[in-house]
Amino acid sequence: LAGLAPLHGERLAARGGGRGEVDFDAFYETSSYGTRAVDAVVRAVGIDVVVSGSDRPYAPLTVPDLGAQAAVHALRTVNPARLLKGSTP
């Protein structure tokens, strides 16, 4: 999740920077981040650019509870396929 960099958008804007557009060819991988971090990044950049990942074998796989099975399907199936095959949402 890029060290949670997408969550600094408000801070950047307060300092005179712009938010910019979301690059749909750049993805944020969840590693061992939990539900709150994944949810916050999804709210900042949208679900289309977040993919499920893990830090195996050092940490167990974390499947975030985003409240909808469709969200988990996007993170674990749809988005990784788009990452590997290169189509836009």
Chimera marker file (.cmm) of the C-alpha trace (Angstrom):
<marker_set name="trace">
<marker id="1" x="0.000" y="0.000" z="0.000" r="1" g="1" b="0" radius="0.5"/>
<marker id="2" x="2.974" y="2.254" z="-0.702" r="1" g="1" b="0" radius="0.5"/>
<marker id="3" x="3.577" y="2.930" z="2.975" r="1" g="1" b="0" radius="0.5"/>
<marker id="4" x="0.025" y="4.333" z="3.099" r="1" g="1" b="0" radius="0.5"/>
<marker id="5" x="1.176" y="7.229" z="0.877" r="1" g="1" b="0" radius="0.5"/>
<marker id="6" x="-2.296" y="7.634" z="-0.702" r="1" g="1" b="0" radius="0.5"/>
<marker id="7" x="-3.577" y="8.706" z="2.709" r="1" g="1" b="0" radius="0.5"/>
<marker id="8" x="-1.421" y="11.833" z="2.634" r="1" g="1" b="0" radius="0.5"/>
<marker id="9" x="-3.549" y="13.499" z="-0.063" r="1" g="1" b="0" radius="0.5"/>
<marker id="10" x="-5.245" y="15.898" z="2.359" r="1" g="1" b="0" radius="0.5"/>
<marker id="11" x="-1.898" y="16.875" z="3.843" r="1" g="1" b="0" radius="0.5"/>
<marker id="12" x="-0.428" y="17.477" z="0.396" r="1" g="1" b="0" radius="0.5"/>
<marker id="13" x="-3.437" y="19.585" z="-0.600" r="1" g="1" b="0" radius="0.5"/>
<marker id="14" x="-3.142" y="21.644" z="2.603" r="1" g="1" b="0" radius="0.5"/>
<marker id="15" x="0.459" y="22.413" z="1.658" r="1" g="1" b="0" radius="0.5"/>
<marker id="16" x="-0.484" y="23.611" z="-1.803" r="1" g="1" b="0" radius="0.5"/>
<marker id="17" x="-0.124" y="20.393" z="-3.798" r="1" g="1" b="0" radius="0.5"/>
<marker id="18" x="-2.728" y="18.838" z="-6.015" r="1" g="1" b="0" radius="0.5"/>
<marker id="19" x="-4.299" y="15.425" z="-5.674" r="1" g="1" b="0" radius="0.5"/>
<marker id="20" x="-3.749" y="14.399" z="-9.271" r="1" g="1" b="0" radius="0.5"/>
<marker id="21" x="-5.523" y="11.613" z="-11.095" r="1" g="1" b="0" radius="0.5"/>
<marker id="22" x="-5.455" y="7.955" z="-10.146" r="1" g="1" b="0" radius="0.5"/>
<marker id="23" x="-3.185" y="6.003" z="-12.502" r="1" g="1" b="0" radius="0.5"/>
<marker id="24" x="-5.126" y="2.845" z="-13.371" r="1" g="1" b="0" radius="0.5"/>
<marker id="25" x="-1.906" y="1.145" z="-14.478" r="1" g="1" b="0" radius="0.5"/>
<marker id="26" x="-0.306" y="1.493" z="-11.015" r="1" g="1" b="0" radius="0.5"/>
<marker id="27" x="-1.463" y="-0.881" z="-8.282" r="1" g="1" b="0" radius="0.5"/>
<marker id="28" x="-1.292" y="-0.938" z="-4.479" r="1" g="1" b="0" radius="0.5"/>
<marker id="29" x="-0.591" y="-4.379" z="-3.017" r="1" g="1" b="0" radius="0.5"/>
<marker id="30" x="-1.960" y="-5.080" z="0.467" r="1" g="1" b="0" radius="0.5"/>
<marker id="31" x="0.838" y="-7.290" z="1.917" r="1" g="1" b="0" radius="0.5"/>
<marker id="32" x="0.102" y="-7.803" z="5.606" r="1" g="1" b="0" radius="0.5"/>
<marker id="33" x="-1.911" y="-4.605" z="6.116" r="1" g="1" b="0" radius="0.5"/>
<marker id="34" x="-5.191" y="-5.069" z="7.953" r="1" g="1" b="0" radius="0.5"/>
<marker id="35" x="-8.763" y="-4.128" z="7.171" r="1" g="1" b="0" radius="0.5"/>
<marker id="36" x="-8.538" y="-0.508" z="8.377" r="1" g="1" b="0" radius="0.5"/>
<marker id="37" x="-5.492" y="0.331" z="6.258" r="1" g="1" b="0" radius="0.5"/>
<marker id="38" x="-6.882" y="-1.388" z="3.159" r="1" g="1" b="0" radius="0.5"/>
<marker id="39" x="-10.262" y="0.319" z="3.629" r="1" g="1" b="0" radius="0.5"/>
<marker id="40" x="-8.598" y="3.732" z="3.985" r="1" g="1" b="0" radius="0.5"/>
<marker id="41" x="-6.552" y="3.279" z="0.808" r="1" g="1" b="0" radius="0.5"/>
<marker id="42" x="-9.601" y="2.021" z="-1.114" r="1" g="1" b="0" radius="0.5"/>
<marker id="43" x="-11.450" y="5.167" z="-0.012" r="1" g="1" b="0" radius="0.5"/>
<marker id="44" x="-8.529" y="7.340" z="-1.169" r="1" g="1" b="0" radius="0.5"/>
<marker id="45" x="-7.767" y="5.787" z="-4.584" r="1" g="1" b="0" radius="0.5"/>
<marker id="46" x="-10.709" y="3.481" z="-5.335" r="1" g="1" b="0" radius="0.5"/>
<marker id="47" x="-10.900" y="-0.298" z="-5.316" r="1" g="1" b="0" radius="0.5"/>
<marker id="48" x="-9.824" y="-0.742" z="-8.953" r="1" g="1" b="0" radius="0.5"/>
<marker id="49" x="-6.108" y="-0.255" z="-8.195" r="1" g="1" b="0" radius="0.5"/>
<marker id="50" x="-5.752" y="-2.353" z="-5.024" r="1" g="1" b="0" radius="0.5"/>
<marker id="51" x="-4.677" y="-6.007" z="-5.177" r="1" g="1" b="0" radius="0.5"/>
<marker id="52" x="-4.502" y="-8.602" z="-2.429" r="1" g="1" b="0" radius="0.5"/>
<marker id="53" x="-1.032" y="-9.721" z="-1.442" r="1" g="1" b="0" radius="0.5"/>
<marker id="54" x="0.785" y="-11.324" z="1.456" r="1" g="1" b="0" radius="0.5"/>
<marker id="55" x="4.102" y="-11.414" z="3.272" r="1" g="1" b="0" radius="0.5"/>
<marker id="56" x="4.175" y="-15.212" z="3.295" r="1" g="1" b="0" radius="0.5"/>
<marker id="57" x="5.997" y="-17.049" z="4.774" r="1" g="1" b="0" radius="0.5"/>
<marker id="58" x="6.758" y="-14.294" z="7.317" r="1" g="1" b="0" radius="0.5"/>
<marker id="59" x="3.161" y="-13.300" z="8.049" r="1" g="1" b="0" radius="0.5"/>
<marker id="60" x="-0.163" y="-15.027" z="7.380" r="1" g="1" b="0" radius="0.5"/>
<marker id="61" x="-2.435" y="-13.907" z="4.556" r="1" g="1" b="0" radius="0.5"/>
<marker id="62" x="-4.838" y="-11.180" z="5.664" r="1" g="1" b="0" radius="0.5"/>
<marker id="63" x="-8.167" y="-10.976" z="3.839" r="1" g="1" b="0" radius="0.5"/>
<marker id="64" x="-9.661" y="-7.578" z="4.702" r="1" g="1" b="0" radius="0.5"/>
<marker id="65" x="-13.296" y="-7.429" z="5.760" r="1" g="1" b="0" radius="0.5"/>
<marker id="66" x="-14.571" y="-4.591" z="3.585" r="1" g="1" b="0" radius="0.5"/>
<marker id="67" x="-18.201" y="-5.475" z="4.183" r="1" g="1" b="0" radius="0.5"/>
<marker id="68" x="-18.962" y="-6.947" z="0.772" r="1" g="1" b="0" radius="0.5"/>
<marker id="69" x="-17.893" y="-10.132" z="-0.955" r="1" g="1" b="0" radius="0.5"/>
<marker id="70" x="-17.649" y="-8.129" z="-4.197" r="1" g="1" b="0" radius="0.5"/>
<marker id="71" x="-14.823" y="-6.074" z="-2.659" r="1" g="1" b="0" radius="0.5"/>
<marker id="72" x="-12.867" y="-9.202" z="-1.739" r="1" g="1" b="0" radius="0.5"/>
<marker id="73" x="-13.506" y="-10.567" z="-5.248" r="1" g="1" b="0" radius="0.5"/>
<marker id="74" x="-12.082" y="-7.357" z="-6.734" r="1" g="1" b="0" radius="0.5"/>
<marker id="75" x="-8.964" y="-7.488" z="-4.531" r="1" g="1" b="0" radius="0.5"/>
<marker id="76" x="-8.278" y="-11.196" z="-4.987" r="1" g="1" b="0" radius="0.5"/>
<marker id="77" x="-9.525" y="-11.958" z="-8.523" r="1" g="1" b="0" radius="0.5"/>
<marker id="78" x="-10.540" y="-9.080" z="-10.800" r="1" g="1" b="0" radius="0.5"/>
<marker id="79" x="-7.760" y="-6.611" z="-10.015" r="1" g="1" b="0" radius="0.5"/>
<marker id="80" x="-4.877" y="-9.138" z="-10.034" r="1" g="1" b="0" radius="0.5"/>
<marker id="81" x="-6.103" y="-10.402" z="-13.423" r="1" g="1" b="0" radius="0.5"/>
<marker id="82" x="-6.138" y="-6.829" z="-14.729" r="1" g="1" b="0" radius="0.5"/>
<marker id="83" x="-2.661" y="-6.235" z="-13.290" r="1" g="1" b="0" radius="0.5"/>
<marker id="84" x="-1.292" y="-9.293" z="-15.078" r="1" g="1" b="0" radius="0.5"/>
<marker id="85" x="-3.220" y="-8.895" z="-18.342" r="1" g="1" b="0" radius="0.5"/>
<marker id="86" x="-3.214" y="-5.096" z="-18.623" r="1" g="1" b="0" radius="0.5"/>
<marker id="87" x="-6.791" y="-3.990" z="-19.277" r="1" g="1" b="0" radius="0.5"/>
<marker id="88" x="-8.415" y="-0.835" z="-17.899" r="1" g="1" b="0" radius="0.5"/>
<marker id="89" x="-11.497" y="-0.806" z="-15.658" r="1" g="1" b="0" radius="0.5"/>
<link id1="1" id2="2" r="1" g="1" b="0" radius="0.2"/>
<link id1="2" id2="3" r="1" g="1" b="0" radius="0.2"/>
<link id1="3" id2="4" r="1" g="1" b="0" radius="0.2"/>
<link id1="4" id2="5" r="1" g="1" b="0" radius="0.2"/>
<link id1="5" id2="6" r="1" g="1" b="0" radius="0.2"/>
<link id1="6" id2="7" r="1" g="1" b="0" radius="0.2"/>
<link id1="7" id2="8" r="1" g="1" b="0" radius="0.2"/>
<link id1="8" id2="9" r="1" g="1" b="0" radius="0.2"/>
<link id1="9" id2="10" r="1" g="1" b="0" radius="0.2"/>
<link id1="10" id2="11" r="1" g="1" b="0" radius="0.2"/>
<link id1="11" id2="12" r="1" g="1" b="0" radius="0.2"/>
<link id1="12" id2="13" r="1" g="1" b="0" radius="0.2"/>
<link id1="13" id2="14" r="1" g="1" b="0" radius="0.2"/>
<link id1="14" id2="15" r="1" g="1" b="0" radius="0.2"/>
<link id1="15" id2="16" r="1" g="1" b="0" radius="0.2"/>
<link id1="16" id2="17" r="1" g="1" b="0" radius="0.2"/>
<link id1="17" id2="18" r="1" g="1" b="0" radius="0.2"/>
<link id1="18" id2="19" r="1" g="1" b="0" radius="0.2"/>
<link id1="19" id2="20" r="1" g="1" b="0" radius="0.2"/>
<link id1="20" id2="21" r="1" g="1" b="0" radius="0.2"/>
<link id1="21" id2="22" r="1" g="1" b="0" radius="0.2"/>
<link id1="22" id2="23" r="1" g="1" b="0" radius="0.2"/>
<link id1="23" id2="24" r="1" g="1" b="0" radius="0.2"/>
<link id1="24" id2="25" r="1" g="1" b="0" radius="0.2"/>
<link id1="25" id2="26" r="1" g="1" b="0" radius="0.2"/>
<link id1="26" id2="27" r="1" g="1" b="0" radius="0.2"/>
<link id1="27" id2="28" r="1" g="1" b="0" radius="0.2"/>
<link id1="28" id2="29" r="1" g="1" b="0" radius="0.2"/>
<link id1="29" id2="30" r="1" g="1" b="0" radius="0.2"/>
<link id1="30" id2="31" r="1" g="1" b="0" radius="0.2"/>
<link id1="31" id2="32" r="1" g="1" b="0" radius="0.2"/>
<link id1="32" id2="33" r="1" g="1" b="0" radius="0.2"/>
<link id1="33" id2="34" r="1" g="1" b="0" radius="0.2"/>
<link id1="34" id2="35" r="1" g="1" b="0" radius="0.2"/>
<link id1="35" id2="36" r="1" g="1" b="0" radius="0.2"/>
<link id1="36" id2="37" r="1" g="1" b="0" radius="0.2"/>
<link id1="37" id2="38" r="1" g="1" b="0" radius="0.2"/>
<link id1="38" id2="39" r="1" g="1" b="0" radius="0.2"/>
<link id1="39" id2="40" r="1" g="1" b="0" radius="0.2"/>
<link id1="40" id2="41" r="1" g="1" b="0" radius="0.2"/>
<link id1="41" id2="42" r="1" g="1" b="0" radius="0.2"/>
<link id1="42" id2="43" r="1" g="1" b="0" radius="0.2"/>
<link id1="43" id2="44" r="1" g="1" b="0" radius="0.2"/>
<link id1="44" id2="45" r="1" g="1" b="0" radius="0.2"/>
<link id1="45" id2="46" r="1" g="1" b="0" radius="0.2"/>
<link id1="46" id2="47" r="1" g="1" b="0" radius="0.2"/>
<link id1="47" id2="48" r="1" g="1" b="0" radius="0.2"/>
<link id1="48" id2="49" r="1" g="1" b="0" radius="0.2"/>
<link id1="49" id2="50" r="1" g="1" b="0" radius="0.2"/>
<link id1="50" id2="51" r="1" g="1" b="0" radius="0.2"/>
<link id1="51" id2="52" r="1" g="1" b="0" radius="0.2"/>
<link id1="52" id2="53" r="1" g="1" b="0" radius="0.2"/>
<link id1="53" id2="54" r="1" g="1" b="0" radius="0.2"/>
<link id1="54" id2="55" r="1" g="1" b="0" radius="0.2"/>
<link id1="55" id2="56" r="1" g="1" b="0" radius="0.2"/>
<link id1="56" id2="57" r="1" g="1" b="0" radius="0.2"/>
<link id1="57" id2="58" r="1" g="1" b="0" radius="0.2"/>
<link id1="58" id2="59" r="1" g="1" b="0" radius="0.2"/>
<link id1="59" id2="60" r="1" g="1" b="0" radius="0.2"/>
<link id1="60" id2="61" r="1" g="1" b="0" radius="0.2"/>
<link id1="61" id2="62" r="1" g="1" b="0" radius="0.2"/>
<link id1="62" id2="63" r="1" g="1" b="0" radius="0.2"/>
<link id1="63" id2="64" r="1" g="1" b="0" radius="0.2"/>
<link id1="64" id2="65" r="1" g="1" b="0" radius="0.2"/>
<link id1="65" id2="66" r="1" g="1" b="0" radius="0.2"/>
<link id1="66" id2="67" r="1" g="1" b="0" radius="0.2"/>
<link id1="67" id2="68" r="1" g="1" b="0" radius="0.2"/>
<link id1="68" id2="69" r="1" g="1" b="0" radius="0.2"/>
<link id1="69" id2="70" r="1" g="1" b="0" radius="0.2"/>
<link id1="70" id2="71" r="1" g="1" b="0" radius="0.2"/>
<link id1="71" id2="72" r="1" g="1" b="0" radius="0.2"/>
<link id1="72" id2="73" r="1" g="1" b="0" radius="0.2"/>
<link id1="73" id2="74" r="1" g="1" b="0" radius="0.2"/>
<link id1="74" id2="75" r="1" g="1" b="0" radius="0.2"/>
<link id1="75" id2="76" r="1" g="1" b="0" radius="0.2"/>
<link id1="76" id2="77" r="1" g="1" b="0" radius="0.2"/>
<link id1="77" id2="78" r="1" g="1" b="0" radius="0.2"/>
<link id1="78" id2="79" r="1" g="1" b="0" radius="0.2"/>
<link id1="79" id2="80" r="1" g="1" b="0" radius="0.2"/>
<link id1="80" id2="81" r="1" g="1" b="0" radius="0.2"/>
<link id1="81" id2="82" r="1" g="1" b="0" radius="0.2"/>
<link id1="82" id2="83" r="1" g="1" b="0" radius="0.2"/>
<link id1="83" id2="84" r="1" g="1" b="0" radius="0.2"/>
<link id1="84" id2="85" r="1" g="1" b="0" radius="0.2"/>
<link id1="85" id2="86" r="1" g="1" b="0" radius="0.2"/>
<link id1="86" id2="87" r="1" g="1" b="0" radius="0.2"/>
<link id1="87" id2="88" r="1" g="1" b="0" radius="0.2"/>
<link id1="88" id2="89" r="1" g="1" b="0" radius="0.2"/>
</marker_set>
